[in-house]
Amino acid sequence: MKGFFVTGTDTGVGKTVISCGLAAVLKEKKIDVGVFKPFLSGMRSTHPQSDTALLKQMSQTCLSHEDITPFEFKEPLAPYIAAELEGKAVSLEEAVNHWKKIRIQHDCFIVEGAGGIAVPLGKDYLVSHFIKALELPVVIVARPNLGTINHTYLTVQYAKGIGLEVIGIVINGTSSRPSLDQETNPDMIEELCGVPILGVTPKLEHATPENIHNMIKEHVDVSFIMNQMQMGAKK
């Protein structure tokens, strides 16, 4: 089983949009791709506008909403906090065991985290610990504007420091008329972090499945990810 984990430098940077677009492009390239977003806060996974629903739609996976997102909570908070408010708890072992059950369903998986790489998912473990337990490399999604150099550098350094492999960075949400910081940040981030910029994607006014798919095709080097993962299309 091949795959990668999509995390972010912060919440709201567009992890789901990037994950969905990557899944759709890989599917188009005849890759048997599945999706896994184990933690969801603030919305039911079966809601038509949930991250889970969009991931399922764009990957065309046979997995159910419950398979893709086994742990969901009412409040839009970090999963550990949202779970505690409901008197619940999800252990790292429980999350990993669910992964082991579904990973045999596809040749490749895109796993999406919750918020940034150091968000608490449960007692004594963060998103980063979960990534390490899954033994997957990482694609980092970052925002384009002022402050993103600091956030992205810290995320990359932390990931490397705990032994995670970083495939590269997608800078998401660039304006149609990019400011000077948006124009200069990608080169500086690549130089400082020592990992490739996989793409710089525009801010979508209408995030339809078609627009997301086309955006990734046009602006993200999916072939590079495939080469890193040694993915081959089915004949």
Order of alpha helices (4+ residues) and beta strands (2+ residues): beta-alpha-beta-beta-alpha-alpha-beta-alpha-alpha-beta-beta-beta-alpha-beta-alpha-beta-alpha-beta-alpha-alpha
